[in-house]
Amino acid sequence: MPVISYDSSRGGVSVITEKGDVTTSFLLIQHADISDSGKYSCSPSNADVASVRVHVLNGKFETKTNIAY
C-alpha cells in the first residue's frame, strides 16, 4: 500500500485539523487522479484507526470525507 507523505515529490497533499469538543481532520489531495485511488487511514495516538476507501473517477466531482474523533 503506497504511503502519501506531506513532503513527497507528488505535492498537493495536506491535512486540515479543526480542534474543538471533537477534533476533526480532513485529508486534502489536490489534483487527484486515478493513481490516488486506494485505502486511506488515520492513526491517531489516542483513538482507534479509521479508514476510508477512495475511488477517483474521470470527471470533476468534489467530495469531502471526514473522520471525527
Rosetta constraint file for C-alpha pairs under 8 A:
AtomPair CA 4 CA 8 HARMONIC 7.08 0.50
AtomPair CA 4 CA 13 HARMONIC 7.64 0.50
AtomPair CA 5 CA 13 HARMONIC 7.43 0.50
AtomPair CA 6 CA 11 HARMONIC 6.98 0.50
AtomPair CA 6 CA 13 HARMONIC 5.77 0.50
AtomPair CA 6 CA 14 HARMONIC 6.28 0.50
AtomPair CA 7 CA 11 HARMONIC 6.82 0.50
AtomPair CA 12 CA 28 HARMONIC 7.75 0.50
AtomPair CA 12 CA 29 HARMONIC 5.87 0.50
AtomPair CA 12 CA 30 HARMONIC 4.99 0.50
AtomPair CA 12 CA 31 HARMONIC 7.38 0.50
AtomPair CA 13 CA 27 HARMONIC 7.41 0.50
AtomPair CA 13 CA 28 HARMONIC 5.73 0.50
AtomPair CA 13 CA 29 HARMONIC 4.74 0.50
AtomPair CA 13 CA 30 HARMONIC 6.40 0.50
AtomPair CA 14 CA 27 HARMONIC 6.03 0.50
AtomPair CA 14 CA 28 HARMONIC 5.25 0.50
AtomPair CA 14 CA 29 HARMONIC 6.77 0.50
AtomPair CA 15 CA 25 HARMONIC 6.49 0.50
AtomPair CA 15 CA 26 HARMONIC 5.51 0.50
AtomPair CA 15 CA 27 HARMONIC 4.63 0.50
AtomPair CA 15 CA 28 HARMONIC 5.99 0.50
AtomPair CA 16 CA 25 HARMONIC 5.50 0.50
AtomPair CA 16 CA 26 HARMONIC 5.09 0.50
AtomPair CA 16 CA 27 HARMONIC 6.58 0.50
AtomPair CA 16 CA 28 HARMONIC 7.45 0.50
AtomPair CA 17 CA 23 HARMONIC 7.02 0.50
AtomPair CA 17 CA 24 HARMONIC 5.69 0.50
AtomPair CA 17 CA 25 HARMONIC 4.23 0.50
AtomPair CA 17 CA 26 HARMONIC 6.37 0.50
AtomPair CA 18 CA 23 HARMONIC 5.69 0.50
AtomPair CA 18 CA 24 HARMONIC 5.25 0.50
AtomPair CA 18 CA 25 HARMONIC 6.27 0.50
AtomPair CA 19 CA 23 HARMONIC 4.44 0.50
AtomPair CA 19 CA 24 HARMONIC 6.56 0.50
AtomPair CA 22 CA 68 HARMONIC 6.69 0.50
AtomPair CA 22 CA 69 HARMONIC 6.04 0.50
AtomPair CA 23 CA 68 HARMONIC 6.18 0.50
AtomPair CA 23 CA 69 HARMONIC 5.77 0.50
AtomPair CA 24 CA 66 HARMONIC 6.85 0.50
AtomPair CA 24 CA 67 HARMONIC 6.27 0.50
AtomPair CA 24 CA 68 HARMONIC 4.67 0.50
AtomPair CA 24 CA 69 HARMONIC 6.44 0.50
AtomPair CA 25 CA 66 HARMONIC 6.40 0.50
AtomPair CA 25 CA 67 HARMONIC 6.57 0.50
AtomPair CA 25 CA 68 HARMONIC 7.02 0.50
AtomPair CA 26 CA 64 HARMONIC 7.79 0.50
AtomPair CA 26 CA 65 HARMONIC 7.02 0.50
AtomPair CA 26 CA 66 HARMONIC 5.49 0.50
AtomPair CA 26 CA 67 HARMONIC 7.48 0.50
AtomPair CA 27 CA 66 HARMONIC 7.87 0.50
AtomPair CA 32 CA 36 HARMONIC 6.01 0.50
AtomPair CA 32 CA 56 HARMONIC 7.09 0.50
AtomPair CA 33 CA 37 HARMONIC 7.45 0.50
AtomPair CA 33 CA 56 HARMONIC 6.00 0.50
AtomPair CA 33 CA 57 HARMONIC 7.53 0.50
AtomPair CA 34 CA 55 HARMONIC 7.42 0.50
AtomPair CA 34 CA 56 HARMONIC 5.02 0.50
AtomPair CA 34 CA 57 HARMONIC 6.43 0.50
AtomPair CA 34 CA 58 HARMONIC 7.85 0.50
AtomPair CA 35 CA 56 HARMONIC 7.91 0.50
AtomPair CA 36 CA 54 HARMONIC 7.97 0.50
AtomPair CA 36 CA 55 HARMONIC 7.97 0.50
AtomPair CA 36 CA 56 HARMONIC 6.85 0.50
AtomPair CA 37 CA 53 HARMONIC 7.61 0.50
AtomPair CA 37 CA 54 HARMONIC 5.21 0.50
AtomPair CA 37 CA 55 HARMONIC 4.76 0.50
AtomPair CA 37 CA 56 HARMONIC 5.33 0.50
AtomPair CA 38 CA 53 HARMONIC 5.50 0.50
AtomPair CA 38 CA 54 HARMONIC 5.27 0.50
AtomPair CA 38 CA 55 HARMONIC 6.56 0.50
AtomPair CA 39 CA 51 HARMONIC 6.71 0.50
AtomPair CA 39 CA 52 HARMONIC 5.71 0.50
AtomPair CA 39 CA 53 HARMONIC 4.25 0.50
AtomPair CA 39 CA 54 HARMONIC 6.17 0.50
AtomPair CA 40 CA 51 HARMONIC 5.52 0.50
AtomPair CA 40 CA 52 HARMONIC 5.43 0.50
AtomPair CA 40 CA 53 HARMONIC 6.20 0.50
AtomPair CA 40 CA 54 HARMONIC 7.37 0.50
AtomPair CA 41 CA 49 HARMONIC 6.72 0.50
AtomPair CA 41 CA 50 HARMONIC 5.62 0.50
AtomPair CA 41 CA 51 HARMONIC 4.14 0.50
AtomPair CA 41 CA 52 HARMONIC 6.49 0.50
AtomPair CA 42 CA 49 HARMONIC 5.64 0.50
AtomPair CA 42 CA 50 HARMONIC 5.38 0.50
AtomPair CA 42 CA 51 HARMONIC 6.30 0.50
AtomPair CA 43 CA 47 HARMONIC 7.45 0.50
AtomPair CA 43 CA 48 HARMONIC 6.81 0.50
AtomPair CA 43 CA 49 HARMONIC 4.63 0.50
AtomPair CA 43 CA 50 HARMONIC 6.85 0.50
AtomPair CA 44 CA 48 HARMONIC 7.00 0.50
AtomPair CA 44 CA 49 HARMONIC 6.76 0.50
AtomPair CA 47 CA 69 HARMONIC 7.05 0.50
AtomPair CA 50 CA 67 HARMONIC 7.27 0.50
